[in-house]
Amino acid sequence: MADLIQLLPDHIANQIAAGEVIQRPASLVKELMENAIDAGATSIKLVVKDAGKTLVQVIDNGCGMSEMDARICFARHATSKIKEANDLFSIKTMGFRGEALASIAAISQVEMRTKKASDELGTKIVIEGSEVKTQEACQCAAGTTLSIKNLFFNVPARRKFLKSDAVEMSHIYTEFQRVALANPDIFFSLHHNGSEAFHLPAGKLRQRIVGIFGNNCNKKLVPVGEETDVLKISGYVGKPEFAKKKRGDQYFFVNNRFIKSGYLHHAVMTAYEDILQKNTYPLYVVFIEMDPSKLDINIHPTKQEIKFDDERLVYNYLKVAVRHALGQYSISPVLDFDQETFFSNQPKPQQTENRISREHAPLDFTKFSDGTPVSGGQSYKKEEHPLHEPNLQNWQKMYEGLQGDSNNGDDQEQESMTIESQWTNDAPLDDQEGTFSKPQKRPYQIHNQYIVNQMKSGFVLIDQQAAHERILYERYMTAFEQGQIGSQKQLFPKKITLSIQDMEMMQEILPQVNQLGFEIEEFGNDTLVVHGAPVDLKSGKEEEVLEQLLEQYKQNIDLYVNIQDNLARSLARSMAVKRGQELAEIEMEQLIDELFACQVPFKSPGGKFCFITYDLEELAKRFSS
């Protein structure tokens, strides 16, 4: 029998290794910029075309390479950072594995020009798919210029699964910002399709943060600084009043290397305890310096996951440092007597039908869905969409018989029992219409999260947020198919400033966003002007909803749904009533009616159940011995 096991050729092995190291154009940016930093560069220029799919070029003024080094650097496990195994425990450079350039050369067309300051001529080398095409002497400036063209040209399956230019560019911005924040003493610039997006002169960390996040960020920063025998903590954290509901502005650096750590993030959030609104995230840029022998960064090729010898010690130091910084600048918890337990547990006055909770304006009861105003704001008409009428009739069967006498049939087997009270012998109330004698079927809330409503065979328990997300999702999908939904013009147009990443994303989806009731146009490189918003959006909430919309849109990208579906899911999530929000009775009734008129009322767009039914027989079994 012939032997089955064989060694893979180098070019195939490199393509396999590239799957871990190079996942998208942003991976090129990270690896090439870190190499430039290790080369001692003081100026790094990044040039990108078509979100990195056509070109990613990094130009630096580092030490450069000799002719031999230029050739061997593209071989697997070729590195100048370590020489023996013990060096892994004292790594101070960004790279050390010797895999990046070999992986890049295996899946793209590479051109490199490099020259040492002491040499008269430099070296030009061209590689395609791990194969060296040309190598010759050339005239170039001291340093290295690496041009990566046509990423994944020989791996079409990988190129096919790249996202849109806006999404890929957003990842590039993220990697660029991480490297730039870690090295404020180095000049950085980023050019995309011929225009300069970032120009960051060398300076101090605070200047670099302001240069990346904008001038408004300066007033939000609180410095952090603690030093012990074990580690040194420095950087800035954001003031709690400027915290946002989106993630992404949180950065940890250990020995100037960006890392991801949910454990350390929890330490920072614990330091903000009692002074941060729920589901909000502060900006922070925190640096931790410690002995390289006390941590392990050789866990994953991306080197963004590390392990500490004593994680609990780092956790406690970080929490204390952030809390001390917030306290030092008089940022402490404020007593809110309206939220004291004694008062918050008291029952609230019952709302009348004409008083509607409008804090977040989840439902518009002044207009029907076609835009027709309700006369006088007093009479309310339940709308039945003609397309959903058969579906609604099926759900109405569940409620048949509720208006009649509920004590018929087998229910008469148990003798009734009367409990006398002080009002037993009083004269009967005047009830000509029989209102008081009918069983009450009004819905009510539990903990301002769930709605209970009686039906023929028992009762239904509705998750108000999941149900409203389903209603809004189908409404927005219908808007995409049939036309725009109602829009309310702004008396004074509002300007909204976004980050460069968010602006790039918004430019891609702006036509679809305007179909959902917004009237937004671009106003400069990073500013939008809102002329109109959906009729059920409370005035002043435009910026908050758009930020939530973009955050939800980014999270849904990996679902591989089209733009319309993604936007409908995202805006439904942003606009839906939230758990903990009190609803008036008429709001609950309309939510129930609209939910059971949906085409798919069972689950929210995110896959959560919208309601659960309980049968009387099931309840009787639960109470039986």
N, C-alpha and C positions, 0 to 999 in steps of 0.2 A: 504493500500500500504506500502511495506517494506521501511525502511529508506535506502537512497542511499549513504549518506556521511559517511565516516569512516576514522579513523586515520590510517595513514600508519605505518607499523612496522618500528622500528629504523633502521634496516639494509637496508631497501629500501630507507628510507629518507636519509641515509648516502650516498648511491650510487647516488641518485639524486644530493645531494650537492657536491659530488665529481666531477660532470661534470663541475662545475664552478671553483673549486679550483685546481683540478688535471686534466690537459688537456693532458699532455704528460710526459715522464720521466724528462724533464727539470723542470717541476713544482715541482717534488719531491726534486730536488736539491735545488731549491730556498727556499722551506718551511723548509727543514731540516737544511740547513746551517744558515738560519735566526734564527731558534730555538737555534742552538749552540751558536750564537753570543749573544742572549738574556740570555743564561746560563752563560755568562762570560768567554767563552773559549778563550784561547790565542793560541791554535793550533787546526786546523781543517783539517782533511784528508778526501778526497772524493774518493771513489773507485767505478768504473762503469764497468759493463760487458755487452757486446752486446748492446751498446748505451743505457743502462738503462732498457732494456726490460727484462733482466734476473736478474740483481742486481743493486741497488743503495745503497751504504753504506756510512754513515757519521760517523766519529769517532772524538770526541772532548774531551777536558780535562776540561769541564765546571763544574758547581756545582753539577751535578748529581741529582738523585731523590730518595726519600724514597720508601719503598715498596708500601705504599698506593698511593702516587703520580704516581708511575709507572702504576698502574692499572687504575686510574681515568683519566689520561691524554688522553686516547683514547675515552672518552665519548664526546658527542657533547656539544659544548659551555663550555668546561672545560678549564680554562685559569688562569694563575697566574699574568697576566699583568694588568687587571683592576678588580675593585670590585664594582663600581657603575657607573651610567650613566655619571656623571660629569667627570670621568676619561677619557672619549672619547675626551675631549677637551684639554688634556695635555699628549698625548701619546708620549713617547720617545723610546719605544721598537719597534722591527720589527713586531712582531706578537701581536695580542690581541683578535682576534675573536673566538679562540678556535674551529676552524673547520678543520684545516689541518690534524692533526693526526687521527681524527675520519674519515675523508674522505679517507685518505690513507689506514687505516685498513679495510675499506669497500670494496676495490677493489684490494687488494694485500695480500701477505703473509708476515707478519711483525715479526721480531725478534728483541727484544730490551734488551740490557744489560746496567745497570746503577748502579752507586754507588756514594754515597756522600763521601767526603774525610774523614769525621769523623766516618764512618761506617766500620766495619771489613769485612762484606760480602755485595755483591750487589744483584740485583734482575734481573732475566731473565724471560721475558714474551713473549709468542708466540701467535699471533692472525692471524686468517684466515677469511676473509669475515666478519669482525666485531665480530667474535666468538672467545673468549679466549680459547685456547687449553691447554696451560700449564702456570703456574707461580710458580717459585721456586727460592731459594737462589742460588747464584753462586759466584765464585771468578772472579773478574775483576778489572781493573784499575779504578781510580777515573774519573768520567765523564760519558758520555753516548755514546753507539754505537748502531745505528739504521740501520738495514739491511732490505731493501724492496725488496722482490723477486717476480718475475712473475707478473708484473704490469698488471692489467685488466684480470687476469686469469679467473675471474667469470663474466666478461663483454666482451665476444668475439667480439661483434660488435665494441666496442671502440678499442680493440687491433688490429682489422683488418685494421683500418684506420690510424694506425701509419705509418709514412714514413720510408724510408730506414735508415739503421744504420748511414750513413754519414749525413743525414739531421737531424736526432734526436740528433746525437752527436754534431752537430753544434749548436743546441739550448742549449744543456747542457753547452758547452763552453761559450756561451753568458751569461747564468745565473751565471755561476761560476765567470766570469770576473767582472760582475756587483757587486757581493757581495765582491770579493777580492779588487776591486778598492775602495769601500766604507769603507773598514777597512784595511788600509795599516799597522796598528800596530799589526795585527794578522798574524800568519804563516798559509799559505794555501798550499795544494798539491792536485794534481788530477792524478789519475791512471786509465788508460783505458785498459782493457784486458791485465793487467800485466805490462804495460809500463807506465812510469811517463811522463805525458804531461806538467805539471806545477809544479815548486818548487819555491814558493814565500816566502822568509824569511820576517820577520817583519822589517819594515823600514819606510821611508818617502814616501809621495805620488809620488814624481818623480821617486824614485826607483821602486815603484810598477808599474807605467805606463810603464817604460822601461822593467821591468820583463815580462809584459804581451805582449806588442807590439813589443819588440825587441830593440836591442841597437841602431839601426838607428833612433829610435824615439826620442832619447835624444836631438838631434840638431834641432828638429822640434818644441820644446815646448817653449811657452811664458807664464810666470806666470801671474796670475790674482789675484788681492787682493784689495778689497774695504770693508770698514766697516762703517756702519751708525747706528743710533739709532734704526732703524727698522730691519735691516738684515745685515748679513755678507756674502760676496761673496769671494770665494777662488778657486784655482785650476789652470788648465793650458789650453791654447788654442794653436792650431797648426798654424804655419806660413803659410800664404796663398800660397806660392809657392809649398808647399807639399800637398795641398788639392787634394783629389781623386774624381773620378767620381762615386764612390760607397758610399752608406750610411752605417751606422753601427758602426762607430767609434765616435759616439756622445753620451755623457753621462751627465745627470743631476741628482744630488743628493740633496734632500731637507731633512735636518736633518739626513744625512747619509742613506736615503732611495732612491733607484733608482726610478725615475719617467719618464713618457713619456709626453711630452708637446710640441705640435706644436707651441703654442703661445710663449714659451720661446725660442724655436729653431729659430723662426722668429726674435726674438730680437738679437740673436747672428749673424744671417746672415745679419741683417741690419747693425750691427757694422762692418762687412766685406765689406760693400758696396763700389764699385769702386776699390777694391783691390783683388777681387776674380774672377777667370775665370768663365764663364757661365757654369751652370750645374755641378759644383764641390762642394765638401763638406769638410770642414776642420775637423780635429780631435779636440775634446774638452772634457775635464773632469772638470765639474764645480760643486762646492758645494755651496749650499745656506743654511745658518743657520738662523732660526728665531723662534720666540715664537710659540710653538705648538698650542696655542689658536688662532693664526691668520690664521690657515689653517685647512682644513678638509680632512683627508685621508680615512675616512670611506665611500667610494663611491663604490668600487668594491672589491671582495674577493682577487684579486691579489695585491691590494693596490698600483698599479702603476699609478693611476690617482688621482690627488688631486685638491682641489680648494683653492685659496687664498682669503682672505678678500678684498685685493686691488690688483688685477692682474696687472693693469696698472702701479702701483708704482713699483712692482717687475720687470716688463718689462723694464721700463726706467732705473732703477738702473743697471740691467744686461747689457743692451746695452751700457751704459756709461762706465761701468767697463771694458768690453771687448775692447771697442774702445780706452780707456785710456791706457790699457796694450799694444795694438798694436802700439799706438803712442809713448809710453814711450820707446819702443825698436826700434824706427826708422823704423817702418813698416808703411809706408804711401802710398797713391796712387801715381803712377808714370805716368806722362803725356806721352801719346803715340801720337805723332804728326801725325803718319800715320792714326790714327783713328779719327782725328778731323772732325767735321761735314762738314766744308767747303771743305775739300779735298775728303772725302769719298763720297760726292754727285756728284763729277765730273764723267762724263762718261769715261769708260775705253776703251782703244784701242780695235778694233775688232780683235778677234783671227782668225788666219788662220786655215784651216782644219787640217794642220799637227801639230798644237800646241794644246796639250791636257792637261787639268788641271789634275795634278797627286798628289795633296796635300794629299788626303786620298786614292788615287788609288782605286776608287770605281769600275771601270770596267777595264778589261785588253784588250786593243785594239792591242797589239803586238802579241796576240795568239788567236786562236779560242778556244772554250770550250773544244775541244778534245786535246788541247796542241799543235796543229800544228802552227808554227810561221808564221806570215804574211811576205811575201817576201819584203825586203827593208823597211818595216815599213811604206810604202806609200799607197799601195792598200789595201782596206778594203772590206771584203766580209761579207755580212749579212748571218748569219747561221740560217738554219731552221732545227730544230730537227725532225727526221722522225716521232716520236711519236706525235708531236704537229702539224704536217703539216695540217691535216683536220681542227684543231682549228684555225690555222693561216689563212687558206683560207677563213674561215667565217668572220674573222675580216677584211681581205683585201677587202671584198665586200663593206665595209663602205667607202673605199677610191676610188672606181671605178668612172671614169669620171672626176677626178680632173685635168687630163692633157689636156682635151679637152676644147672647148670654153664654158665658164661658163655663157654666155649671150644668152641663148636660151629660147624658150618657153615663159612662162608668164613673164620672166624677161624683155622682150622687150616692155612691156606695158608702162614703164616709159621712157621718152625721156632722152637721155644722155646729159650731160652738160659739156662743155669744159672750163677750167679755163686757160687763157693765162698767160705765164710768159716770162721772158727775153730769155728763151731758145726755145720758141715756133717755131720761124722761122729758127732755126739752122738746119744744115744738119743732116739727120738721122744717128745714129750709125751703124757701120758695124755689122750686126746680121744675118749671113748666117744660123746659126743653129736655129734661132728663140728662143734663150734662153731668151732674154729680153722681148719678146712678151708674154711669158708664165707667168701665175700667180705664184707668189712665194709661195711655200708650206713648207718652212723651219720652223722647230720648234724653239721656243724661250722661254726664262725664264721670270717669273714675280717675282721680289724680291728674286731671287735665291732660290725659294721654289717650284714654280709650273711651269710646262711645258705646253705651248699652242701649239696645232697642229691642222691644218685644216683637215676636213674630208668632205665627199660628202655632207652630210646634214647639216653641221654646223662646230663646232669645239669641241675638247675634251680638258679638263683641267686636267692635271695629277699631283698628289702629288708625287714628285720625291723620297722622302724617303719611303713612303708607297709602291710605285711601286717597288723600288729596294729591299725592304724587301721581297715582294712576289716572285720576281725573284730568289733571293738567297735562300729563304726557299725551293722552289721546287728543286733548284739545289742540295741543301744539302740532301734533302730527297731522291733524285735519287742516290746520292752518297752512302747513306746507303743501298739502294736496289741493286745497280749494282757494287759497288766497290769504291775505293778511288778516290778523285779528285786530280788534279795536285798539286805537292808540290815542293817548291823551297828550295834547300839545302842552309844552312847558311855557309858562308865562315869561320866564327868564331862562334862556338856555344855560345849561350847566357844563362847565369844563371838568374833565376827569383826566388826571395824569396817570399813566401806566408805566411800568418798567419796560425795558426794551424787549425782554422775552414775551411779556404779555401783549405788548403792542404788535409784535410780529404775528402772534397767534390771532389777535383780534382782526388784523387786516385780512386774514384768510377766511374768517367766518362771518365778517361784518354783513354781507348781503343776506345771509340766512338769519342772523340776529335781528335785522330790520324787518324780516318777515313775521317775527313773533311779536310785533307791536312796538318795538323801539324805532326811533328815528335818530340815528347816530351818524356823524360824519367825522372824518379825520381833520385834525387841526394841528399841523406840525408833526414832528418826528415821534413824539411820545404823548400827544394830547388828543383827546376826543371831545366833541361837543355833542351833548344830548339835547335834541330839540323836542323829543317826545318819548313817552314810555307807555307800557301796557296799562290799560284802564284800571286794573286791579292791583297795581303797584303803588304803594303809598309814596307820596312826594318826599324827596330827600333820601330815599333808599336806593337811588339809582346806582351810585358807586358801589355800595355794599353788595347789591345783587349782581352787578357785572363782575366783581371780583370773585364772588362765589361761583358764578357761571363759568368763568375761566378755569377756576380750580377744579370744579366737577368735570369740565370738559377734558382737562388733562388726565384726570383719573380714569375716564372712560375710554381713552384712546386705545388702550390695550385690548378693549373688547372687540376691535376690528368691525365696528359698525360705521355706517356712513355718517356724513356731517349732520344731516337733518336728524337722524335718530339720536346721535350723540348730544346735539343741542337740545332736543326735546327732553331727553333724560336729565341733562344738566340744569336747564331752567326750571323744570318741574321740581327737582330737588331743592333748588334755591328759593323758589316762590311758595312752596307748600307750607301749610301751617305746621308748626313744630310741636313736639311733645312738651307739655307744660303750658301750652297756650290755652287760655280759657275761651270757650266758644259760647255764644248765645244759642238759645234753643232753635231759633229759626236757621242759624248757620248749620247746626247739626242736622236738621231736617233736610236742608238743601244738599249737604254733603252726602247724606245717605241716598237721596234720590238720584243724584248725579253718579254716584259710585255704581249703583245697580243698573244704571243706563249705559255703563261702559261696555265695550265689546269684550274686554277681558277684566272683569272686576275682581278676580280672585287674588292676584298678586300685583305688587308695585313693579315699576320698571326695573328696580334693583333686585327683584326676586323674593321680596318679603311678602308674607300673607297680609292681605288687607283686612280680613275678618275671619272670625272663627264662630261657628254655630254650636249651640248647646240645646239638645232635645230635652223635653220634660221627662221622658222615660229614663234618659241617662242621669238626670238630676235625682230622680226618685231612687234609682239604684245606689247613688252615692250616699243618700240619706238613710237607706235601709240598713238594718243591722246584719 
